[in-house]
Amino acid sequence: MKISSRDLILGGQDGLVNVLGIILGLSVAATSEHTIVIAGLAAAFSEATSMGAVAYTSARADKFRIEAEGEKRFFGDAMIVGLAALVGAIIPLVSFFFLPINIAVAVSVLLSAIGLFCLGISAGKSVGRSKTKSGFEILFIGFIAAFAGFIIGVLLK
């Protein structure tokens, strides 16, 4: 089975950004590390399952592709998207297992920035675009989306 950059980026970016947004929102609302880890893991696993299911059902809806490639391919794509979402979701969460909130947030943001930039490099490489430009583009888009979680945490603190 060929692993597509599209599936890795789709799942990885979505999982990472969603969990980072949740972590940032909870951390400014003065939540404990324990609560952040539970919420992050719950989001990670539900996100990964959802992303895999959405990848499968949306691909099945594309009748032309189903006829050309067969249904077996879509299950493989769905598994890649789901696993990438889970790995992406773990990146911003890992520091909360070992560090106090104030340090874990900074480490989480740094690890997430590296992860998003690497996804962007992969995207750029797969389509022949500037790897650096693609890296910064996905980093920027991801942080804008994650910032929404931070804003909710500040507003509802």
VEXZA-715328 format. One record per atom (N, C-alpha, C): residue number from 1; residue in three letters; atom name; x, y, z. Coordinates in steps of 0.001 Angstrom, whole numbers. Each point is the difference from the previous one (the first is absolute). Layout:
[senu NUM 'ala' 'CA' [X Y Z]]
...
//
This chain:
[senu 1 'met' 'N' [850 -1179 0]]
[senu 1 'met' 'CA' [-850 1179 0]]
[senu 1 'met' 'C' [896 1243 0]]
[senu 2 'lys' 'N' [-297 895 -904]]
[senu 2 'lys' 'CA' [751 1249 -97]]
[senu 2 'lys' 'C' [-585 1020 974]]
[senu 3 'ile' 'N' [857 588 826]]
[senu 3 'ile' 'CA' [-445 1020 956]]
[senu 3 'ile' 'C' [108 1356 -682]]
[senu 4 'ser' 'N' [-1116 705 -71]]
[senu 4 'ser' 'CA' [17 1298 -667]]
[senu 4 'ser' 'C' [299 1123 1000]]
[senu 5 'ser' 'N' [713 1004 -478]]
[senu 5 'ser' 'CA' [278 1186 819]]
[senu 5 'ser' 'C' [-1298 675 400]]
[senu 6 'arg' 'N' [-981 -29 -890]]
[senu 6 'arg' 'CA' [-1292 621 281]]
[senu 6 'arg' 'C' [-629 -595 1257]]
[senu 7 'asp' 'N' [7 -1329 99]]
[senu 7 'asp' 'CA' [-599 -659 1157]]
[senu 7 'asp' 'C' [772 310 1281]]
[senu 8 'leu' 'N' [1332 0 -75]]
[senu 8 'leu' 'CA' [817 316 1177]]
[senu 8 'leu' 'C' [-223 1431 463]]
[senu 9 'ile' 'N' [-36 920 -940]]
[senu 9 'ile' 'CA' [-188 1413 340]]
[senu 9 'ile' 'C' [-1410 241 526]]
[senu 10 'leu' 'N' [-991 -588 -657]]
[senu 10 'leu' 'CA' [-1393 163 426]]
[senu 10 'leu' 'C' [-187 -449 1446]]
[senu 11 'gly' 'N' [428 -1204 301]]
[senu 11 'gly' 'CA' [-164 -517 1359]]
[senu 11 'gly' 'C' [925 658 1002]]
[senu 12 'gly' 'N' [1278 114 -362]]
[senu 12 'gly' 'CA' [984 550 934]]
[senu 12 'gly' 'C' [-272 1436 392]]
[senu 13 'gln' 'N' [-281 837 -981]]
[senu 13 'gln' 'CA' [-264 1407 299]]
[senu 13 'gln' 'C' [-1282 157 800]]
[senu 14 'asp' 'N' [-1030 -724 -368]]
[senu 14 'asp' 'CA' [-1269 129 700]]
[senu 14 'asp' 'C' [116 -464 1451]]
[senu 15 'gly' 'N' [611 -1148 218]]
[senu 15 'gly' 'CA' [164 -503 1366]]
[senu 15 'gly' 'C' [842 924 851]]
[senu 16 'leu' 'N' [1111 468 -546]]
[senu 16 'leu' 'CA' [905 879 747]]
[senu 16 'leu' 'C' [-674 1323 348]]
[senu 17 'val' 'N' [-612 635 -972]]
[senu 17 'val' 'CA' [-598 1320 219]]
[senu 17 'val' 'C' [-1180 -77 966]]
[senu 18 'asn' 'N' [-843 -994 -140]]
[senu 18 'asn' 'CA' [-1155 -96 891]]
[senu 18 'asn' 'C' [415 -225 1448]]
[senu 19 'val' 'N' [917 -914 222]]
[senu 19 'val' 'CA' [436 -259 1376]]
[senu 19 'val' 'C' [786 1189 550]]
[senu 20 'leu' 'N' [811 646 -818]]
[senu 20 'leu' 'CA' [711 1194 460]]
[senu 20 'leu' 'C' [-988 1079 421]]
[senu 21 'gly' 'N' [-1056 213 -774]]
[senu 21 'gly' 'CA' [-1026 988 361]]
[senu 21 'gly' 'C' [-665 -340 1319]]
[senu 22 'ile' 'N' [-303 -1264 214]]
[senu 22 'ile' 'CA' [-609 -428 1267]]
[senu 22 'ile' 'C' [962 235 1154]]
[senu 23 'ile' 'N' [1252 -374 -186]]
[senu 23 'ile' 'CA' [1017 170 1049]]
[senu 23 'ile' 'C' [182 1472 360]]
[senu 24 'leu' 'N' [100 845 -1018]]
[senu 24 'leu' 'CA' [183 1432 268]]
[senu 24 'leu' 'C' [-1199 582 725]]
[senu 25 'gly' 'N' [-1200 -381 -429]]
[senu 25 'gly' 'CA' [-1206 497 658]]
[senu 25 'gly' 'C' [-86 -445 1445]]
[senu 26 'leu' 'N' [288 -1262 268]]
[senu 26 'leu' 'CA' [-54 -509 1367]]
[senu 26 'leu' 'C' [1114 572 877]]
[senu 27 'ser' 'N' [1162 196 -575]]
[senu 27 'ser' 'CA' [1128 482 811]]
[senu 27 'ser' 'C' [-209 1428 500]]
[senu 28 'val' 'N' [-642 857 -790]]
[senu 28 'val' 'CA' [-253 1363 473]]
[senu 28 'val' 'C' [-1190 64 938]]
[senu 29 'ala' 'N' [-806 -1055 4]]
[senu 29 'ala' 'CA' [-1140 -54 909]]
[senu 29 'ala' 'C' [406 -611 1342]]
[senu 30 'ala' 'N' [1313 -123 244]]
[senu 30 'ala' 'CA' [558 -486 1269]]
[senu 30 'ala' 'C' [-441 -1426 325]]
[senu 31 'thr' 'N' [-6 -849 -994]]
[senu 31 'thr' 'CA' [-341 -1399 182]]
[senu 31 'thr' 'C' [1246 -775 410]]
[senu 32 'ser' 'N' [-177 -1112 691]]
[senu 32 'ser' 'CA' [1133 -817 443]]
[senu 32 'ser' 'C' [596 -783 -1165]]
[senu 33 'glu' 'N' [1250 -442 177]]
[senu 33 'glu' 'CA' [658 -820 -1016]]
[senu 33 'glu' 'C' [-814 -1266 -267]]
[senu 34 'his' 'N' [-535 -565 1077]]
[senu 34 'his' 'CA' [-783 -1233 -109]]
[senu 34 'his' 'C' [-1217 203 -912]]
[senu 35 'thr' 'N' [-709 1084 195]]
[senu 35 'thr' 'CA' [-1173 290 -827]]
[senu 35 'thr' 'C' [406 250 -1445]]
[senu 36 'ile' 'N' [1096 697 -212]]
[senu 36 'ile' 'CA' [469 275 -1356]]
[senu 36 'ile' 'C' [363 -1300 -706]]
[senu 37 'val' 'N' [678 -894 696]]
[senu 37 'val' 'CA' [381 -1280 -598]]
[senu 37 'val' 'C' [-1245 -816 -360]]
[senu 38 'ile' 'N' [-962 -76 910]]
[senu 38 'ile' 'CA' [-1230 -761 -284]]
[senu 38 'ile' 'C' [-743 612 -1187]]
[senu 39 'ala' 'N' [-175 1306 12]]
[senu 39 'ala' 'CA' [-704 673 -1107]]
[senu 39 'ala' 'C' [774 -173 -1305]]
[senu 40 'gly' 'N' [1321 126 65]]
[senu 40 'gly' 'CA' [817 -157 -1203]]
[senu 40 'gly' 'C' [-69 -1403 -563]]
[senu 41 'leu' 'N' [71 -1008 869]]
[senu 41 'leu' 'CA' [-91 -1385 -470]]
[senu 41 'leu' 'C' [-1389 -313 -550]]
[senu 42 'ala' 'N' [-1034 479 676]]
[senu 42 'ala' 'CA' [-1360 -212 -501]]
[senu 42 'ala' 'C' [-153 636 -1378]]
[senu 43 'ala' 'N' [503 1206 -151]]
[senu 43 'ala' 'CA' [-71 677 -1298]]
[senu 43 'ala' 'C' [836 -729 -1047]]
[senu 44 'ala' 'N' [1191 -463 394]]
[senu 44 'ala' 'CA' [894 -682 -937]]
[senu 44 'ala' 'C' [-657 -1252 -577]]
[senu 45 'phe' 'N' [-555 -829 867]]
[senu 45 'phe' 'CA' [-584 -1251 -478]]
[senu 45 'phe' 'C' [-1314 218 -738]]
[senu 46 'ser' 'N' [-823 930 457]]
[senu 46 'ser' 'CA' [-1240 257 -732]]
[senu 46 'ser' 'C' [310 677 -1334]]
[senu 47 'glu' 'N' [986 878 -20]]
[senu 47 'glu' 'CA' [418 672 -1240]]
[senu 47 'glu' 'C' [549 -1005 -1002]]
[senu 48 'ala' 'N' [857 -894 453]]
[senu 48 'ala' 'CA' [594 -993 -900]]
[senu 48 'ala' 'C' [-1078 -913 -585]]
[senu 49 'thr' 'N' [-924 -438 833]]
[senu 49 'thr' 'CA' [-1083 -862 -472]]
[senu 49 'thr' 'C' [-886 752 -985]]
[senu 50 'ser' 'N' [-342 1225 340]]
[senu 50 'ser' 'CA' [-836 812 -866]]
[senu 50 'ser' 'C' [679 291 -1339]]
[senu 51 'met' 'N' [1263 383 42]]
[senu 51 'met' 'CA' [723 312 -1244]]
[senu 51 'met' 'C' [91 -1226 -906]]
[senu 52 'gly' 'N' [270 -1156 587]]
[senu 52 'gly' 'CA' [54 -1217 -798]]
[senu 52 'gly' 'C' [-1347 -317 -628]]
[senu 53 'ala' 'N' [-1068 142 786]]
[senu 53 'ala' 'CA' [-1349 -274 -513]]
[senu 53 'ala' 'C' [-384 993 -1087]]
[senu 54 'val' 'N' [317 1262 201]]
[senu 54 'val' 'CA' [-323 1018 -1005]]
[senu 54 'val' 'C' [791 -236 -1283]]
[senu 55 'ala' 'N' [1263 -370 136]]
[senu 55 'ala' 'CA' [809 -286 -1192]]
[senu 55 'ala' 'C' [-606 -1162 -783]]
[senu 56 'tyr' 'N' [-459 -999 715]]
[senu 56 'tyr' 'CA' [-592 -1172 -665]]
[senu 56 'tyr' 'C' [-1328 348 -666]]
[senu 57 'thr' 'N' [-901 630 745]]
[senu 57 'thr' 'CA' [-1325 272 -558]]
[senu 57 'thr' 'C' [40 1042 -1120]]
[senu 58 'ser' 'N' [878 980 119]]
[senu 58 'ser' 'CA' [79 1002 -1071]]
[senu 58 'ser' 'C' [616 -603 -1256]]
[senu 59 'ala' 'N' [964 -891 164]]
[senu 59 'ala' 'CA' [590 -653 -1167]]
[senu 59 'ala' 'C' [-1009 -942 -663]]
[senu 60 'arg' 'N' [-792 -677 798]]
[senu 60 'arg' 'CA' [-1032 -890 -556]]
[senu 60 'arg' 'C' [-1025 784 -785]]
[senu 61 'ala' 'N' [-244 1236 393]]
[senu 61 'ala' 'CA' [-987 817 -696]]
[senu 61 'ala' 'C' [472 406 -1394]]
[senu 62 'asp' 'N' [1273 -63 -220]]
[senu 62 'asp' 'CA' [572 363 -1293]]
[senu 62 'asp' 'C' [-78 -1212 -936]]
[senu 63 'lys' 'N' [-1100 -107 -735]]
[senu 63 'lys' 'CA' [-265 -1202 -800]]
[senu 63 'lys' 'C' [1059 -266 -1073]]
[senu 64 'phe' 'N' [547 1040 -571]]
[senu 64 'phe' 'CA' [992 -209 -1044]]
[senu 64 'phe' 'C' [1265 -641 556]]
[senu 65 'arg' 'N' [399 451 1150]]
[senu 65 'arg' 'CA' [1216 -543 597]]
[senu 65 'arg' 'C' [-233 -1433 473]]
[senu 66 'ile' 'N' [-1167 -280 540]]
[senu 66 'ile' 'CA' [-304 -1353 456]]
[senu 66 'ile' 'C' [87 -972 -1174]]
[senu 67 'glu' 'N' [-579 374 -1124]]
[senu 67 'glu' 'CA' [29 -876 -1166]]
[senu 67 'glu' 'C' [1423 -211 -511]]
[senu 68 'ala' 'N' [828 1042 85]]
[senu 68 'ala' 'CA' [1356 -90 -527]]
[senu 68 'ala' 'C' [953 -758 926]]
[senu 69 'glu' 'N' [-153 157 1308]]
[senu 69 'glu' 'CA' [988 -555 920]]
[senu 69 'glu' 'C' [-516 -1118 893]]
[senu 70 'gly' 'N' [-1277 -104 162]]
[senu 70 'gly' 'CA' [-562 -1047 842]]
[senu 70 'gly' 'C' [-116 414 1448]]
[senu 71 'glu' 'N' [-889 -637 709]]
[senu 71 'glu' 'CA' [-318 364 1386]]
[senu 71 'glu' 'C' [1136 -288 963]]
[senu 72 'lys' 'N' [813 -1006 -261]]
[senu 72 'lys' 'CA' [1089 -362 907]]
[senu 72 'lys' 'C' [955 1181 214]]
[senu 73 'arg' 'N' [234 749 -1021]]
[senu 73 'arg' 'CA' [893 1156 72]]
[senu 73 'arg' 'C' [-499 1022 1030]]
[senu 74 'phe' 'N' [-1314 197 51]]
[senu 74 'phe' 'CA' [-566 1011 885]]
[senu 74 'phe' 'C' [169 -354 1464]]
[senu 75 'phe' 'N' [-80 -1276 309]]
[senu 75 'phe' 'CA' [212 -424 1382]]
[senu 75 'phe' 'C' [1439 302 404]]
[senu 76 'gly' 'N' [946 -251 -872]]
[senu 76 'gly' 'CA' [1410 312 276]]
[senu 76 'gly' 'C' [215 1490 192]]
[senu 77 'asp' 'N' [-597 806 -863]]
[senu 77 'asp' 'CA' [96 1455 136]]
[senu 77 'asp' 'C' [-573 460 1334]]
[senu 78 'ala' 'N' [-1141 -575 372]]
[senu 78 'ala' 'CA' [-655 370 1261]]
[senu 78 'ala' 'C' [886 -342 1191]]
[senu 79 'met' 'N' [665 -1139 -55]]
[senu 79 'met' 'CA' [898 -405 1088]]
[senu 79 'met' 'C' [1180 981 112]]
[senu 80 'ile' 'N' [558 412 -1125]]
[senu 80 'ile' 'CA' [1122 947 11]]
[senu 80 'ile' 'C' [-444 1337 582]]
[senu 81 'val' 'N' [-1145 508 -426]]
[senu 81 'val' 'CA' [-504 1271 524]]
[senu 81 'val' 'C' [-235 -104 1506]]
[senu 82 'gly' 'N' [-631 -1076 436]]
[senu 82 'gly' 'CA' [-277 -179 1424]]
[senu 82 'gly' 'C' [1270 -107 834]]
[senu 83 'leu' 'N' [965 -791 -453]]
[senu 83 'leu' 'CA' [1263 -132 733]]
[senu 83 'leu' 'C' [788 1313 12]]
[senu 84 'ala' 'N' [-9 709 -1133]]
[senu 84 'ala' 'CA' [690 1290 -54]]
[senu 84 'ala' 'C' [-651 996 952]]
[senu 85 'ala' 'N' [-1333 -32 93]]
[senu 85 'ala' 'CA' [-703 885 937]]
[senu 85 'ala' 'C' [383 -335 1438]]
[senu 86 'leu' 'N' [109 -1272 324]]
[senu 86 'leu' 'CA' [377 -408 1352]]
[senu 86 'leu' 'C' [1425 423 327]]
[senu 87 'val' 'N' [928 -231 -906]]
[senu 87 'val' 'CA' [1392 417 228]]
[senu 87 'val' 'C' [77 1516 123]]
[senu 88 'gly' 'N' [-689 702 -907]]
[senu 88 'gly' 'CA' [-7 1461 70]]
[senu 88 'gly' 'C' [-563 501 1313]]
[senu 89 'ala' 'N' [-1037 -659 509]]
[senu 89 'ala' 'CA' [-633 424 1248]]
[senu 89 'ala' 'C' [894 -231 1213]]
[senu 90 'ile' 'N' [841 -1000 -58]]
[senu 90 'ile' 'CA' [887 -309 1127]]
[senu 90 'ile' 'C' [1125 1036 120]]
[senu 91 'ile' 'N' [411 585 -1105]]
[senu 91 'ile' 'CA' [1125 956 11]]
[senu 91 'ile' 'C' [-218 1134 1000]]
[senu 92 'pro' 'N' [-1118 735 -39]]
[senu 92 'pro' 'CA' [-146 1089 969]]
[senu 92 'pro' 'C' [-318 -479 1416]]
[senu 93 'leu' 'N' [-382 -1249 130]]
[senu 93 'leu' 'CA' [-430 -527 1298]]
[senu 93 'leu' 'C' [1132 -580 833]]
[senu 94 'val' 'N' [1048 -482 -642]]
[senu 94 'val' 'CA' [1036 -779 688]]
[senu 94 'val' 'C' [658 746 1164]]
[senu 95 'ser' 'N' [223 1282 -120]]
[senu 95 'ser' 'CA' [687 742 1067]]
[senu 95 'ser' 'C' [-815 54 1290]]
[senu 96 'phe' 'N' [-1319 -143 -97]]
[senu 96 'phe' 'CA' [-853 64 1190]]
[senu 96 'phe' 'C' [86 -1259 859]]
[senu 97 'phe' 'N' [588 -1044 -529]]
[senu 97 'phe' 'CA' [224 -1208 785]]
[senu 97 'phe' 'C' [1153 181 982]]
[senu 98 'phe' 'N' [922 934 -288]]
[senu 98 'phe' 'CA' [1238 100 762]]
[senu 98 'phe' 'C' [265 1347 655]]
[senu 99 'leu' 'N' [-687 1039 -441]]
[senu 99 'leu' 'CA' [353 1354 423]]
[senu 99 'leu' 'C' [-1192 734 605]]
[senu 100 'pro' 'N' [262 993 869]]
[senu 100 'pro' 'CA' [-1086 842 506]]
[senu 100 'pro' 'C' [-590 842 -1145]]
[senu 101 'ile' 'N' [-1235 449 190]]
[senu 101 'ile' 'CA' [-736 677 -1072]]
[senu 101 'ile' 'C' [786 1124 -658]]
[senu 102 'asn' 'N' [566 919 787]]
[senu 102 'asn' 'CA' [647 1173 -604]]
[senu 102 'asn' 'C' [1159 -377 -926]]
[senu 103 'ile' 'N' [738 -1037 347]]
[senu 103 'ile' 'CA' [1104 -454 -858]]
[senu 103 'ile' 'C' [-544 -873 -1128]]
[senu 104 'ala' 'N' [-966 -861 321]]
[senu 104 'ala' 'CA' [-573 -909 -997]]
[senu 104 'ala' 'C' [-630 754 -1163]]
[senu 105 'val' 'N' [-645 1120 281]]
[senu 105 'val' 'CA' [-621 788 -1069]]
[senu 105 'val' 'C' [1066 492 -977]]
[senu 106 'ala' 'N' [1092 546 525]]
[senu 106 'ala' 'CA' [1066 506 -867]]
[senu 106 'ala' 'C' [619 -1128 -829]]
[senu 107 'val' 'N' [257 -1137 628]]
[senu 107 'val' 'CA' [566 -1147 -716]]
[senu 107 'val' 'C' [-992 -508 -1038]]
[senu 108 'ser' 'N' [-1274 -31 356]]
[senu 108 'ser' 'CA' [-1042 -447 -912]]
[senu 108 'ser' 'C' [-69 882 -1244]]
[senu 109 'val' 'N' [49 1301 200]]
[senu 109 'val' 'CA' [-36 935 -1133]]
[senu 109 'val' 'C' [1235 -194 -882]]
[senu 110 'leu' 'N' [1163 -172 622]]
[senu 110 'leu' 'CA' [1236 -210 -766]]
[senu 110 'leu' 'C' [-60 -1303 -796]]
[senu 111 'leu' 'N' [-393 -1100 647]]
[senu 111 'leu' 'CA' [-95 -1283 -699]]
[senu 111 'leu' 'C' [-1037 61 -1120]]
[senu 112 'ser' 'N' [-1101 684 254]]
[senu 112 'ser' 'CA' [-1040 142 -1018]]
[senu 112 'ser' 'C' [500 811 -1190]]
[senu 113 'ala' 'N' [742 1051 275]]
[senu 113 'ala' 'CA' [562 810 -1087]]
[senu 113 'ala' 'C' [939 -842 -865]]
[senu 114 'ile' 'N' [828 -796 639]]
[senu 114 'ile' 'CA' [918 -875 -748]]
[senu 114 'ile' 'C' [-796 -1016 -818]]
[senu 115 'gly' 'N' [-1018 -602 619]]
[senu 115 'gly' 'CA' [-820 -976 -706]]
[senu 115 'gly' 'C' [-726 592 -1200]]
[senu 116 'leu' 'N' [-602 1164 193]]
[senu 116 'leu' 'CA' [-709 648 -1105]]
[senu 116 'leu' 'C' [960 403 -1119]]
[senu 117 'phe' 'N' [1159 514 375]]
[senu 117 'phe' 'CA' [982 397 -1005]]
[senu 117 'phe' 'C' [458 -1216 -808]]
[senu 118 'cys' 'N' [224 -1125 681]]
[senu 118 'cys' 'CA' [409 -1231 -690]]
[senu 118 'cys' 'C' [-1097 -500 -941]]
[senu 119 'leu' 'N' [-1260 89 428]]
[senu 119 'leu' 'CA' [-1100 -358 -899]]
[senu 119 'leu' 'C' [-6 896 -1231]]
[senu 120 'gly' 'N' [268 1273 202]]
[senu 120 'gly' 'CA' [64 932 -1122]]
[senu 120 'gly' 'C' [1133 -322 -954]]
[senu 121 'ile' 'N' [1148 -369 551]]
[senu 121 'ile' 'CA' [1131 -405 -842]]
[senu 121 'ile' 'C' [-393 -1210 -844]]
[senu 122 'ser' 'N' [-655 -971 629]]
[senu 122 'ser' 'CA' [-455 -1192 -716]]
[senu 122 'ser' 'C' [-978 365 -1111]]
[senu 123 'ala' 'N' [-916 921 305]]
[senu 123 'ala' 'CA' [-968 437 -1000]]
[senu 123 'ala' 'C' [701 669 -1175]]
[senu 124 'gly' 'N' [922 890 297]]
[senu 124 'gly' 'CA' [726 692 -1054]]
[senu 124 'gly' 'C' [802 -955 -863]]
[senu 125 'lys' 'N' [646 -943 650]]
[senu 125 'lys' 'CA' [818 -987 -715]]
[senu 125 'lys' 'C' [-851 -858 -927]]
[senu 126 'ser' 'N' [-1197 -389 463]]
[senu 126 'ser' 'CA' [-842 -904 -793]]
[senu 126 'ser' 'C' [-598 662 -1230]]
[senu 127 'val' 'N' [-120 1331 13]]
[senu 127 'val' 'CA' [-600 686 -1160]]
[senu 127 'val' 'C' [995 882 -748]]
[senu 128 'gly' 'N' [1258 -58 390]]
[senu 128 'gly' 'CA' [1023 763 -704]]
[senu 128 'gly' 'C' [17 1482 324]]
[senu 129 'arg' 'N' [-549 390 1142]]
[senu 129 'arg' 'CA' [28 1396 434]]
[senu 129 'arg' 'C' [1183 221 917]]
[senu 130 'ser' 'N' [237 1247 340]]
[senu 130 'ser' 'CA' [1036 331 957]]
[senu 130 'ser' 'C' [-326 -657 1341]]
[senu 131 'lys' 'N' [933 -816 489]]
[senu 131 'lys' 'CA' [-225 -690 1269]]
[senu 131 'lys' 'C' [-99 992 1155]]
[senu 132 'thr' 'N' [833 1015 -8]]
[senu 132 'thr' 'CA' [-14 993 1077]]
[senu 132 'thr' 'C' [-1303 789 -8]]
[senu 133 'lys' 'N' [-413 430 -1173]]
[senu 133 'lys' 'CA' [-1252 767 -110]]
[senu 133 'lys' 'C' [-1187 -853 456]]
[senu 134 'ser' 'N' [-42 -1243 -430]]
[senu 134 'ser' 'CA' [-1086 -894 422]]
[senu 134 'ser' 'C' [48 -255 1498]]
[senu 135 'gly' 'N' [1204 -131 548]]
[senu 135 'gly' 'CA' [146 -201 1441]]
[senu 135 'gly' 'C' [-582 1153 787]]
[senu 136 'phe' 'N' [353 1211 -386]]
[senu 136 'phe' 'CA' [-528 1174 702]]
[senu 136 'phe' 'C' [-1501 176 -230]]
[senu 137 'glu' 'N' [-469 -368 -1181]]
[senu 137 'glu' 'CA' [-1429 126 -299]]
[senu 137 'glu' 'C' [-827 -895 927]]
[senu 138 'ile' 'N' [367 -1266 126]]
[senu 138 'ile' 'CA' [-750 -908 869]]
[senu 138 'ile' 'C' [183 381 1461]]
[senu 139 'leu' 'N' [1171 457 366]]
[senu 139 'leu' 'CA' [231 474 1367]]
[senu 139 'leu' 'C' [-935 1164 320]]
[senu 140 'phe' 'N' [-85 960 -889]]
[senu 140 'phe' 'CA' [-857 1172 203]]
[senu 140 'phe' 'C' [-1473 -397 85]]
[senu 141 'ile' 'N' [-456 -797 -944]]
[senu 141 'ile' 'CA' [-1403 -431 -12]]
[senu 141 'ile' 'C' [-327 -775 1276]]
[senu 142 'gly' 'N' [887 -897 385]]
[senu 142 'gly' 'CA' [-223 -801 1206]]
[senu 142 'gly' 'C' [-77 841 1253]]
[senu 143 'phe' 'N' [885 980 121]]
[senu 143 'phe' 'CA' [0 827 1205]]
[senu 143 'phe' 'C' [-1191 947 52]]
[senu 144 'ile' 'N' [-460 456 -1148]]
[senu 144 'ile' 'CA' [-1220 821 -12]]
[senu 144 'ile' 'C' [-1169 -832 520]]
[senu 145 'ala' 'N' [-113 -1241 -468]]
[senu 145 'ala' 'CA' [-1095 -871 437]]
[senu 145 'ala' 'C' [125 -342 1485]]
[senu 146 'ala' 'N' [1190 -335 472]]
[senu 146 'ala' 'CA' [196 -355 1409]]
[senu 146 'ala' 'C' [-236 1204 910]]
[senu 147 'phe' 'N' [278 1189 -486]]
[senu 147 'phe' 'CA' [-188 1217 775]]
[senu 147 'phe' 'C' [-1467 181 405]]
[senu 148 'ala' 'N' [-915 -562 -800]]
[senu 148 'ala' 'CA' [-1423 71 318]]
[senu 148 'ala' 'C' [-275 -655 1356]]
[senu 149 'gly' 'N' [649 -1122 285]]
[senu 149 'gly' 'CA' [-152 -665 1289]]
[senu 149 'gly' 'C' [515 857 1146]]
[senu 150 'phe' 'N' [1101 680 -231]]
[senu 150 'phe' 'CA' [576 898 989]]
[senu 150 'phe' 'C' [-972 1142 315]]
[senu 151 'ile' 'N' [-572 574 -1043]]
[senu 151 'ile' 'CA' [-963 1112 178]]
[senu 151 'ile' 'C' [-1209 -457 810]]
[senu 152 'ile' 'N' [-517 -1183 -291]]
[senu 152 'ile' 'CA' [-1147 -524 759]]
[senu 152 'ile' 'C' [375 -160 1469]]
[senu 153 'gly' 'N' [1204 -534 259]]
[senu 153 'gly' 'CA' [454 -148 1384]]
[senu 153 'gly' 'C' [88 1327 720]]
[senu 154 'val' 'N' [507 1018 -679]]
[senu 154 'val' 'CA' [122 1334 613]]
[senu 154 'val' 'C' [-1389 588 251]]
[senu 155 'leu' 'N' [-884 -100 -968]]
[senu 155 'leu' 'CA' [-1328 600 141]]
[senu 155 'leu' 'C' [-867 -687 1044]]
[senu 156 'leu' 'N' [143 -1305 147]]
[senu 156 'leu' 'CA' [-871 -749 897]]
[senu 156 'leu' 'C' [682 -395 1316]]
[senu 157 'lys' 'N' [1154 526 248]]
[senu 157 'lys' 'CA' [775 -337 1203]]
[senu 157 'lys' 'C' [-806 150 1264]]
//
